[in-house]
Amino acid sequence: MNLASVNWLAVLACVVFSMISGSIWYSPSTFFKVWWRAIGKDDTDEPGGSPVMWVLTIVSSAVESIFMALLVPGLGGASLASGAAIGFLVWLGLVAPTSLVNKLFAGRYRAWAIEVGNHLINLIVFGAILGAWH
């Protein structure tokens, strides 16, 4: 693991993309209302979050982006397409199944589908950015 090899501008681009895609994915005009009900909330519950929640969301995205920046070149992701493929495989092999287990026991299948969809897009785009911008 060589942090000196990380393209920090590409990591920043991934974090920014993640924040933009999340705001679109979970907007009231897309999946927010369905997801809100799927996690057991109703119209009387107030959405929003504390500043700590938003900071931790950005930190989580940064950690994910840095991990991908270390992983993509090591797996031969030297192009947009190969980076995107690595992002898909990380999603398929790690993110989707582990998050599914959490939702299976909670009976929240619809929430899983919405949440994992956003992760799929992010990881594919992260891989593409990091593969193309090396």
Number of C-alpha atoms within 10 A of each C-alpha: 9 6 11 8 11 19 15 15 11 20 24 15 15 27 24 15 17 24 16 11 16 16 13 15 18 18 12 13 9 12 15 17 15 15 20 17 14 18 16 10 14 12 9 6 9 8 10 8 8 7 9 9 11 13 11 11 15 16 13 13 21 19 14 17 26 22 15 24 27 18 19 25 20 11 11 12 23 18 19 19 17 21 30 25 20 24 27 23 16 19 21 14 10 11 16 19 13 12 14 19 13 13 17 11 9 10 14 17 17 15 20 20 16 17 19 19 14 16 19 19 18 26 26 23 22 31 31 25 22 34 26 17 15 16
